[in-house]
């Protein structure tokens, strides 16, 4: 008698697993091109540049990547990124160091908060707008950005004088029962 063993094909087995890249869990069924964009700070163009620089097939499922390929991706991103052009990086001419950098994950969030705090501290126009919860980049505020204010804007309609006079007369008729 032969024993029937239900073996899952290797292709499906890899697609079910979670892959951890740059402290972010990515589903294995996503392609490499799409999966890398799940990491905060990696855009579609950056994901494409990573795939081309590392010579990875961007249509390959991320669950089927070998541990060496995953390590290659993380090392490439945590390194200085000398192979990528400056226009792809999200931190050009850093305020403190003057270098071109690319930040991702919690480093990106912390740096963003520090930048806003610095703008508030020096009392720049942008810092003031951040502090007041108003749009920073010159958008109009008459109709939008009203989350903390009342909804209605414009002019209130005046009541007609004839309607006010008619109301007391009608109430007087209702009150008299003869």
SVG drawing of the C-alpha trace seen along z (x, -y; Angstrom):
<svg xmlns="http://www.w3.org/2000/svg" viewBox="-67 -93 95 95">
<polyline fill="none" stroke="black" stroke-width="0.4" points="0.0,0.0 1.2,-3.4 0.8,-6.2 -0.8,-9.4 1.0,-12.4 -0.4,-15.8 2.6,-17.9 2.1,-21.5 3.9,-22.6 7.0,-24.6 5.7,-27.6 2.5,-27.9 4.5,-27.2 6.7,-30.3 3.7,-32.6 2.1,-31.9 5.0,-33.1 5.7,-36.6 9.0,-38.1 10.6,-40.7 12.4,-43.4 13.6,-46.6 11.5,-45.8 8.3,-45.5 6.4,-42.2 5.5,-41.8 3.1,-39.1 4.8,-36.5 2.2,-36.6 3.2,-40.2 5.8,-40.7 9.1,-42.2 8.3,-45.4 5.0,-45.8 6.2,-44.3 9.1,-46.8 6.7,-49.7 5.0,-48.4 8.0,-49.7 7.6,-53.4 9.9,-55.5 10.3,-53.3 8.3,-54.6 7.5,-52.8 10.4,-54.4 12.8,-53.5 11.5,-50.0 12.2,-49.8 15.7,-51.2 16.5,-48.7 15.3,-45.8 17.5,-47.1 20.6,-47.8 20.5,-44.4 19.4,-42.7 16.3,-41.1 13.3,-40.1 10.6,-42.6 7.8,-40.2 9.1,-37.5 7.0,-36.7 8.6,-38.1 7.9,-34.9 10.2,-33.0 13.2,-35.1 16.1,-33.3 17.5,-34.6 20.6,-35.8 18.5,-38.0 16.6,-39.4 19.9,-40.2 21.2,-41.8 18.1,-44.1 18.5,-45.1 22.2,-45.7 21.7,-47.8 19.1,-50.0 20.9,-50.4 24.2,-51.2 24.9,-54.6 23.2,-54.0 26.0,-55.2 24.6,-53.6 21.3,-55.5 20.8,-58.9 20.2,-61.8 16.7,-62.6 15.4,-59.3 16.6,-59.9 14.1,-61.4 16.6,-63.5 18.6,-65.6 21.2,-67.9 20.4,-67.0 20.1,-70.0 22.7,-68.7 25.2,-66.9 24.6,-68.3 24.7,-64.8 22.2,-63.1 20.5,-60.3 17.5,-58.0 15.5,-57.3 12.8,-54.7 10.6,-53.3 10.9,-54.9 14.0,-56.9 11.9,-58.7 9.1,-59.4 11.4,-60.7 13.3,-62.9 10.0,-64.4 8.9,-65.2 12.3,-66.8 12.1,-69.0 8.7,-70.2 9.9,-70.9 12.8,-72.9 10.5,-75.0 8.3,-75.7 11.3,-76.6 12.7,-79.1 9.1,-80.5 9.1,-80.3 5.9,-80.7 5.8,-77.0 6.3,-76.2 3.5,-78.5 1.1,-76.9 2.0,-73.4 1.4,-74.6 -2.0,-76.0 -3.1,-72.9 -3.4,-74.9 -2.2,-74.0 1.5,-74.8 2.0,-74.9 -0.3,-77.8 -3.6,-76.1 -6.8,-78.1 -8.6,-77.7 -12.1,-79.1 -13.8,-75.8 -11.3,-73.1 -9.2,-72.4 -12.2,-72.9 -11.9,-69.9 -11.7,-71.9 -14.1,-74.7 -17.8,-75.0 -19.1,-73.6 -21.1,-76.5 -19.6,-79.5 -21.1,-82.4 -23.9,-84.8 -26.9,-83.9 -30.3,-84.6 -32.4,-87.3 -35.9,-86.4 -38.7,-88.3 -40.5,-90.9 -43.9,-89.7 -43.3,-86.2 -42.5,-87.5 -45.7,-89.5 -47.9,-86.6 -46.6,-84.2 -48.0,-86.0 -51.3,-86.5 -51.6,-82.8 -50.8,-81.8 -53.5,-84.2 -56.1,-82.5 -55.2,-79.1 -55.3,-80.3 -58.9,-81.6 -61.5,-78.8 -64.9,-80.5"/>
</svg>
